[in-house]
Amino acid sequence: MCGRYTLFTDKEYQDIRKIIRAVQEKGHEVKTGEIYPTNPAPILVWEGKETVPQAVKWGWPKFQGSGVLINARAETAEEKNLFRKSVYTRRCVVPTTGFYEWDQEKVKYRFILPHASTLYLAGLYNEFQGERRFLILTTEANTSVSFIHSRMPVIIFREMIDTWLEDTEKAVHMLHWQQPELHIATQ
């Protein structure tokens, strides 16, 4: 599960700074720092013939009771009525500077992609009462994460962003790719 992630804007996070600037130029604000469910955050979507950033709230409203759905299992998203159409037509990428997981003693760890300042996560979006919302796709954790948690986000490499957003056949295949090894941030 991915229940929090980071969106740092320090000088070394040029990709994130560029995405946030593009969203702000459209007149929208997004939260930075530690991102919680229901916070507005930038996502990347396919519009026309290009990838564009948008400010969108994290979490799909639950239809039974309060709260939000923040994750969907990549292994079964294609089969579930709630996610199927989004898998085929409303994919997004969630730019981050890492995500958090907690161990059984409630110690928080931030996972990052080695040698990259930005970690891109696979997501889906949908419209709810005229408001766009997103969630993050997760998969079984590989050995770099599994000692902390059994799930991890589906990682999209920077060079595969347009493919994930635009090419449905390849995107469905990417849901089942082996995930890259991650590191725990020392800061």
DRENRO-641627 format. One record per residue (C-alpha): x, y, z; residue in three letters. Coordinates in nm, 4 decimals. Each point is the difference from the previous one (the first is absolute). Layout:
<kolgus>
          u          v          w   rest
          X          Y          Z    ala
...
</kolgus>
This chain:
<kolgus>
          u          v          w   rest
     0.0000     0.0000     0.0000    met
     0.1155     0.3503    -0.0640    cys
    -0.1617     0.2300     0.2547    gly
     0.2318     0.3007    -0.0179    arg
     0.2603     0.1329    -0.2347    tyr
     0.2295     0.2983    -0.0296    thr
     0.0103     0.2894    -0.2398    leu
     0.3101     0.1993     0.0878    phe
     0.0850     0.3149    -0.1934    thr
     0.3641     0.0500     0.0976    asp
     0.2417     0.1035    -0.2747    lys
     0.0994    -0.3604    -0.0814    glu
    -0.3592    -0.0918    -0.0952    tyr
    -0.0145     0.1801    -0.3352    gln
    -0.2638    -0.2294    -0.1554    asp
    -0.2347     0.0551     0.2954    ile
     0.0581     0.3762    -0.0020    arg
    -0.0817     0.0152    -0.3722    lys
    -0.3233    -0.2009     0.0452    ile
    -0.1147     0.2149     0.2936    ile
     0.0785     0.3199    -0.1897    arg
    -0.2092    -0.1217    -0.2973    ala
    -0.2956    -0.0751     0.2299    val
     0.0310     0.3381     0.1727    gln
     0.0107     0.1794    -0.3370    glu
    -0.3477    -0.1458    -0.0608    lys
    -0.1151     0.1660     0.3235    gly
    -0.0056    -0.3136     0.2159    his
     0.1762    -0.0699     0.3271    glu
     0.1356    -0.3306     0.1211    val
     0.1392    -0.1117     0.3321    lys
     0.3716    -0.0676     0.0297    thr
     0.2034    -0.1809     0.2646    gly
    -0.1766    -0.3060     0.1405    glu
    -0.3120    -0.0786    -0.2030    ile
    -0.2983    -0.1531     0.1804    tyr
    -0.3185    -0.1481    -0.1478    pro
    -0.2467     0.2706    -0.1120    thr
     0.2814     0.2535    -0.0560    asn
     0.0083     0.1668    -0.3417    pro
     0.3152    -0.1142    -0.1775    ala
     0.1347     0.0060    -0.3544    pro
    -0.0546    -0.2946    -0.2309    ile
     0.0949    -0.0465    -0.3646    leu
    -0.2709    -0.0896    -0.2519    val
    -0.0168    -0.0479    -0.3764    trp
    -0.1845     0.2843    -0.1756    glu
    -0.0247     0.0041    -0.3751    gly
     0.3508    -0.0943    -0.1026    lys
     0.2027     0.0925     0.3073    glu
     0.0529    -0.0559     0.3703    thr
    -0.1242     0.2873     0.2154    val
    -0.0009     0.0613     0.3758    pro
    -0.3230     0.0585     0.1912    gln
    -0.0881     0.0713     0.3625    ala
    -0.2211    -0.2840     0.1274    val
    -0.1098    -0.1278     0.3428    lys
     0.1383    -0.3327     0.1179    trp
    -0.2673    -0.2577     0.0782    gly
    -0.3191    -0.1246    -0.1587    trp
    -0.3057     0.0399     0.2225    pro
    -0.1302    -0.3220     0.1492    lys
    -0.3567    -0.0730    -0.1014    phe
    -0.0769    -0.1748     0.3284    gln
     0.0819     0.2229     0.2930    gly
     0.2576     0.2677     0.0477    ser
     0.3638     0.0087    -0.0999    gly
     0.1826    -0.0424    -0.3282    val
     0.1630    -0.2759    -0.2027    leu
     0.3645     0.0969    -0.0446    ile
     0.1372    -0.3160    -0.1630    asn
    -0.1096    -0.2713    -0.2415    ala
     0.1668    -0.3370    -0.0493    arg
     0.1671    -0.0080    -0.3415    ala
    -0.0460    -0.3773    -0.0186    glu
    -0.3801     0.0256     0.0059    thr
    -0.0794     0.3567    -0.1129    ala
    -0.0850    -0.1141    -0.3508    glu
    -0.2564    -0.2473     0.1373    glu
    -0.1758     0.2330     0.2472    lys
    -0.2984     0.2005    -0.1259    asn
     0.1067     0.3007     0.2067    leu
     0.3431     0.0247    -0.1699    phe
    -0.0322    -0.1717    -0.3402    arg
    -0.0974     0.3023    -0.2111    lys
     0.2710     0.2124     0.1614    ser
     0.2620    -0.2684    -0.0740    val
    -0.0917     0.0310    -0.3678    tyr
    -0.0707     0.3720    -0.0353    thr
     0.0983     0.2046     0.3093    arg
     0.3546    -0.0845     0.1017    arg
     0.2204     0.2558     0.1697    cys
     0.3506     0.0312     0.1394    val
     0.0595     0.1305     0.3509    val
     0.3321     0.1840     0.0248    pro
     0.1616    -0.0352     0.3443    thr
     0.3311     0.0311     0.1765    thr
    -0.0650    -0.3275     0.1826    gly
    -0.2715    -0.1861     0.1875    phe
    -0.0360    -0.1067     0.3625    tyr
    -0.0651    -0.3365     0.1564    glu
    -0.0079    -0.0880     0.3696    trp
     0.1341    -0.3137     0.1629    asp
    -0.1792    -0.1877     0.2782    gln
     0.1614     0.2235     0.2635    glu
    -0.1475     0.3060    -0.1811    lys
     0.3409     0.1196    -0.1222    val
    -0.0448     0.2005    -0.3211    lys
     0.2304    -0.0634    -0.2981    tyr
     0.0199     0.2047    -0.3202    arg
     0.0739    -0.2033    -0.3113    phe
     0.1712     0.1564    -0.3011    ile
     0.1312    -0.1114    -0.3365    leu
     0.3817    -0.0085     0.0105    pro
     0.1733     0.2599    -0.2175    his
    -0.3260     0.1843    -0.0791    ala
    -0.1478     0.3018     0.1723    ser
    -0.3559    -0.0760    -0.1135    thr
    -0.1961    -0.3212     0.0503    leu
    -0.3003    -0.0350    -0.2310    tyr
    -0.2927    -0.2165     0.1120    leu
    -0.2724    -0.1574    -0.2149    ala
    -0.3477     0.1271     0.0746    gly
    -0.3574     0.0173    -0.1199    leu
    -0.2372     0.2931     0.0037    tyr
    -0.3748     0.0438    -0.0276    asn
    -0.2666     0.2678     0.0341    glu
    -0.2231     0.0117     0.3067    phe
    -0.2758     0.2613     0.0084    gln
     0.1948     0.2161    -0.2441    gly
     0.3291    -0.0292     0.1894    glu
     0.2999    -0.1926    -0.1284    arg
     0.1624    -0.2340     0.2572    arg
     0.2940    -0.2426    -0.0230    phe
     0.1285    -0.3110     0.1726    leu
     0.3289    -0.1916    -0.0087    ile
     0.0401    -0.3515    -0.1365    leu
     0.1867    -0.2428     0.2247    thr
     0.1523    -0.3421    -0.0502    thr
     0.1691    -0.2692     0.2043    glu
     0.3134     0.1473     0.1566    ala
     0.3377    -0.1136    -0.1269    asn
     0.2888    -0.0767     0.2367    thr
     0.1002     0.3653     0.0312    ser
    -0.3338     0.0811     0.1685    val
    -0.1460    -0.3311     0.1217    ser
     0.1948    -0.0028     0.3272    phe
    -0.2066     0.3079     0.0964    ile
    -0.3304    -0.0516    -0.1833    his
    -0.1601    -0.2594    -0.2295    ser
    -0.1132     0.2558    -0.2617    arg
     0.1715     0.2745    -0.1980    met
    -0.1056     0.2486    -0.2681    pro
     0.0383    -0.0908    -0.3667    val
     0.3012     0.2012    -0.1194    ile
     0.0035     0.1667    -0.3420    ile
     0.3451     0.0901    -0.1310    phe
     0.0274     0.3564    -0.1286    arg
     0.0609    -0.1150    -0.3576    glu
    -0.3192    -0.2130     0.0125    met
    -0.2422     0.2721     0.1164    ile
    -0.1480     0.0730    -0.3444    asp
    -0.0298    -0.3724    -0.0738    thr
    -0.1863    -0.0626     0.3286    trp
    -0.2377     0.2887    -0.0663    leu
    -0.0612    -0.0471    -0.3699    glu
     0.0422    -0.3689    -0.0941    asp
    -0.2675    -0.2133     0.1684    thr
     0.1382    -0.3365    -0.1104    glu
     0.3487     0.0761     0.1324    lys
    -0.1412     0.1619     0.3141    ala
    -0.1967    -0.3151     0.0896    val
     0.3207    -0.1992    -0.0483    his
     0.1891     0.2483     0.2239    met
    -0.2376    -0.0789     0.2876    leu
     0.1735    -0.3355     0.0300    his
     0.3639     0.1013    -0.0493    trp
     0.2591    -0.0803     0.2610    gln
     0.0566     0.3098     0.2118    gln
     0.3407     0.1658     0.0350    pro
     0.2049    -0.0270     0.3149    glu
    -0.0511     0.3044     0.2235    leu
     0.2101     0.1483     0.2780    his
    -0.0935     0.1487     0.3338    ile
     0.0755     0.3732     0.0081    ala
     0.2554     0.0977     0.2608    thr
    -0.1387     0.3479     0.0576    gln
</kolgus>
